[in-house]
């Protein structure tokens, strides 16, 4: 299969391709001219290794994620998932079921239990396949962390991206899995209060 550009972000270009005869996605981190060459190479390489490692840990924790096929220095090959971004479905007015939202919440709880903060947990990084099953994608901004603040920020990003009824279903799923749910929700409340205070200042 010839490579086909699917997305071009600030950090990487994403292509649809094949690897070992498997339908695949290639995430290629391009050099940044504004960084010193040696530093740029170190950052791109470290982020590629980190994304591969975290995706593998997420899979081992039972979260539905693409499989890592292999990684080169600045390139990550993962399995292609035939699905639609939840964000696109929402924009098109398609129904996002309670079951989908609950399962997405469960997956975030499982990531947090595994010590993973996603870093960009929004509907744009959730794929829904033809069976209505959600997949969590793009661990490029993720980290291995016990930070309650970072976990609360994952929730905040999702809360700001969906309506209140959908968020209630999402939190139902999250609460059923996340071991530190109460403390994370308390921190979320604190972050929101800080935000309201800063808006009034």
N, C-alpha and C positions, 0 to 999 in steps of 0.2 A: 504494500500500500504506500502510495506517495504521501509525504507529509503535507498536512493541511493546517494552516494557522487557524486556531480557534479563538484565541484571546491574546491581547498584548497588554500587559500590566506594567506598573512602574518597576517591579522587581524581576519579572520573568515573562518569557513568551511561552504560550501553551499550544502544542500541536497535537493533532490526531495522527497516529502512525501505527506501526505494528512492530512487535518484537517477539522473536521465537515463534512466529506465526500467530501471535495473540494480538487482538485489537487492543491498542495501547494509547496512552497519553504521555507525551514528552513535555516535561517542564524544564525549560532551558533558561538558566540565569545568565543574563547578558552583562558584560562589563560596564562599569560606571566610570565615565571619563573624569568626573569631578573627584574621584578618590585616587589616592596613591596606588599604583599598580599592585604592589605587593599586598597592601592592606585589602584592596578590592578582591584579589584572588583568594585571600584568607577568609574574608567574610562570605563570599559566594560558596566556597567549598564547605565551610562550617554550616551554613544554612541548609545546603543540600543534604549533608549527612544528618543533620538534626531532623529535617522533615522526613527523611526515610526512616530514621529510628522511631520517631513519634508515631508515624503512621503504622509501623509494625506493632508498637506497644498498644495502640488503640485497637488494632485487629485482635491482638492476643487478649484484650480485655472484653472482647465480645461485641465491640461496636462494628456496625456494618460500614466498612471503608474499602476503597480500592486496594488491591494487592500491590505491593511493591515488587516489580519485576527485577530491576537492578538500578544501580546508581553509578554514574560516572562522576568526575570531579565537580562539574557544575550542572549536571543533567540528571533528572530523575524520571525513570520510566515506571508508570503504574498502569494497571488494567483500566480499559475504557469502560465506563458505566453508561449504558443507554438509558438516559432519563432526562427529565426536565428540572431546571432549577426551581425551587419552591418560590423564589422571588418572581420568576417569569410567570408561573402559574397564577400567583396573586395578582400580577399586573393584568393578566388576561381574564381575570374574574372567575378562574376555575376554583372549584371547591377544594379546600384543604380540610380533610376529615379530622374529627376528634382523635381517631386512632393514630393518624400520622403525627399529629402534634404531641400526643402523649408519648409516642415512641421516640420522637426527637428529644423530648425532655429526658426520657430514660437514658438515651445515648449520651447526653451531656453529663448526666449524673455519673454514668459509668466512666466517662473520660476523667472527670474530677476525682473519682475514687482511685483511678490509676495514676493520679498525680499530673494529669495533663490539663493545662489551660489552653483553650483553642486560640484565643487571641482575635478571632474574627468570626464569631459564631452568629451568623445572620442567615436569612433565607437564601441568599446568593450562594452559600456554601453548603446547601442541603439539596441533594438530588432526589427526585422521586421517580422510581423506575416504573415499568409498565404494570407491575403487580401492586403498585401503590405503596411500595416499601421505601422508606427514607435511607439515604446514604449520606454520611458526613464526609466532606471533601476539603482539600486545601489546608494543610497543616503548616504552611509556610511561615505563619506568624505565631505558631504554637510554641509552648515551652513546657519543660518538666519543672513543676513548681508546686509548692504547698501553700502558696500565697492565697489567702482568703479574698484579698482585694481583687486579684486577677480572676478568680472564679466568679466573684460578684459582677465583674465587668462583662464576663461572658453572658450572664443573665441579663444585664442591662442592655447590651447590644440587641439581644433577641426581643426584649420588652419594647424597645423603641421601634422595632421593625414590623411588629404584628399588632392586631387589635387586641383589646382587653379580653374578649371572650377566648380568642385563640391562645393568648398568653396564659389564661387560667388552665387550659388543658395541658399546655406545655409544662407548667409548674406542677401540675398533678403528676405527670410522668417523672419530672426531675425529683420531686419529693419522695417518690417511691423507691428511688435508687441511690441518691446522693447521701452518703453517710454524714457529711457535715452540712446538710441542708439548712438546719436552723441558723447556724452561725453565718453561713453564706447569705441567707436572706436578710439577716440582721445587718450585715455589712452593706448589702444592696440598698437597704433603707437609708443607711447613713450616707452613702454616696449620693443618693437622690436628694437628701436634705441639704447636703453641701452644695449641690448644683442649684437648688432653689434659692439658697442663701446668696450664692454668687450672682445669680440673675438679678436679685433685688439690690445688690450693692452698687 
